[in-house]
Amino acid sequence: MISQNFLFGVVMDKNSQNKILFPQNLHTHTTFCDGKDDCESIVKKAIEIGFTGIGFSGHSNADYIHSKSKMPPEVTELYKKEIAF
């Protein structure tokens, strides 16, 4: 679940020197490979819990990857269209 796997982006406020945190997940899998949620559900959940950024990542179809969760080329094309919204 997205809410259990997040990172904080950090920037320094130039005026106060305070750290400003941006909750985000930049490594999110979807049902296109081994994730449990579709893209739209993930984005809605990210907004709900206050994320400022979300990054999708899928398992490559490279020959050197030997995994049941890698995406075949035709699924990779669908995935790229889905995350480009």
C-alpha positions in Angstrom: 0.0 0.0 0.0 1.3 3.4 -0.9 0.9 5.0 2.5 3.3 2.5 4.0 6.1 3.2 1.6 7.0 6.9 1.3 9.9 9.2 1.4 10.3 12.9 2.2 11.8 15.4 -0.2 13.5 18.1 1.8 14.4 21.6 0.9 15.7 24.4 3.1 13.7 27.6 3.5 16.2 30.3 2.6 14.7 32.9 5.0 14.3 30.8 8.1 16.7 27.9 7.4 14.0 25.5 8.4 13.6 22.2 6.5 10.4 21.9 4.5 9.3 18.3 4.0 7.4 17.0 1.0 5.9 13.5 1.5 6.1 11.5 -1.7 6.7 8.0 -3.1 9.0 7.9 -6.2 9.0 4.1 -6.6 5.4 2.9 -6.9 4.4 -0.3 -8.6 1.0 -0.8 -10.2 -1.1 -3.8 -11.3 0.8 -3.7 -14.6 3.6 -5.6 -12.8 3.6 -6.7 -9.2 1.7 -3.8 -7.6 -1.7 -4.2 -5.9 -3.4 -1.0 -7.1 -4.1 0.6 -10.5 -2.7 4.0 -11.4 -5.8 6.0 -10.7 -6.3 4.5 -7.2 -2.7 5.2 -6.3 -3.0 8.8 -7.4 -6.2 9.3 -5.4 -4.7 7.7 -2.3 -1.5 9.9 -2.7 -3.7 13.0 -2.8 -5.8 11.8 0.1 -2.8 11.3 2.4 -1.1 14.6 1.3 1.7 13.5 -1.0 3.3 16.2 -3.0 4.7 13.8 -5.6 4.2 10.3 -6.9 6.5 8.4 -9.2 5.5 5.2 -11.0 8.0 2.5 -11.7 7.5 -0.8 -13.5 9.6 -3.9 -14.0 11.6 -3.6 -17.2 11.2 -6.2 -20.0 15.0 -6.3 -20.4 16.5 -9.7 -21.3 18.7 -9.7 -18.2 15.7 -9.5 -15.9 14.5 -12.9 -14.9 11.3 -12.2 -13.0 7.7 -13.2 -13.3 6.7 -9.6 -12.6 8.5 -8.0 -15.6 6.2 -6.5 -18.2 6.0 -7.8 -21.7 6.4 -5.2 -24.5 2.7 -4.9 -25.2 1.9 -4.4 -21.5 4.8 -1.9 -21.3 3.2 0.2 -24.0 -0.2 0.2 -22.2 1.6 1.1 -18.9 3.4 4.1 -20.5 0.1 5.4 -21.9 -1.6 5.0 -18.5 1.0 6.8 -16.5 1.2 9.7 -19.0 -2.2 11.1 -18.0 
